[in-house]
Amino acid sequence: MKNKRLILAVSAVVLVLVGAFFLQDKKTETAKVEKKVVGVLQFVSHPALDEIYKGVQKGLEDEGYTKDRIEIVFQNGQADQSKLTTMSQQLVQKKSDVLIGIATPAAQSLATTTSDVPIVLGAVTDPVGAGLVADNDAPGANITGVSDKSPVAAQMDLAKELLPSAKTIGILYSSTEDNSKYQVAEVEEAAKKLGFETKKMAVPSSNEIAQTVQVMSGDVDFIYIPTDNTIANAMQTVVNEANKSNTPIIPSVDTMVSQGGLATVGINQFDLGVQTGKMAADILAGKSDPATTPVYTFTEGDTIINTTQAEKLGIEIPATLKESAKLVTTEE
């Protein structure tokens, strides 16, 4: 009798353990099924875009998409169009639930590759002009996201305040980037209103930047750089050449000030990335549809001034700006 009870007790324990094992296995299998895939394609590595990617991860995490809930597949095209094309195809083949394109060329590559998978733009200055959406307020297809459109008028006002005797602006940009061409026209209009003369200098690749800056520095009072990935990737070259003639640089991006630019009114790149990540999270959760979700545009920017560069150039920062601006030094 005792042996029979013992056998029954052991059998019951075994059944419980086996049941628990299968239940846990089923939970694990379910968790694997529910894990979302986020494909991220970044155009090139430079501080601004790298900060955006960090922000994307934070934005996703803030919305509950931690590492146990999503798999982020990251690709960096390093400014090579053929790589962007291949990587876009790979991210689609990975069955990404949502794709994020950091910078215009990356977003355009993803858009060319798929019209089905939702795409979130991270730092695209002119989504309409780049052929990515029909309208910023009503994108109309599988794409929405965040614009990094700079407050150009405010940047020109800041330049006028810091450089009151300046008359001529040199606009340095890449001829291969759609986002840059769009901004140049906007800069020219804003500069004209303040009485500045503008001289445009486009470079087809990073190889011509040093020589272009050398020529430009002799003809202008300061250099303006739009949101341009080619120039941003070679910012140190621009700074080195401009410093030889003590030519100030007004960049459009905050990270480029600490690299040696004089000042800007810019959007915080990390915050831009956070907003991109949150928009991707809403799509993953089924809370929003790219076709009807307006492109997000920041309405305000931070004033950032490089005190190291101001001192080097002999520029006195007005007291009012010192009180209101974020003061930084050149990164060593």
Disulfide bonds with the S-S distance in Angstrom:
none
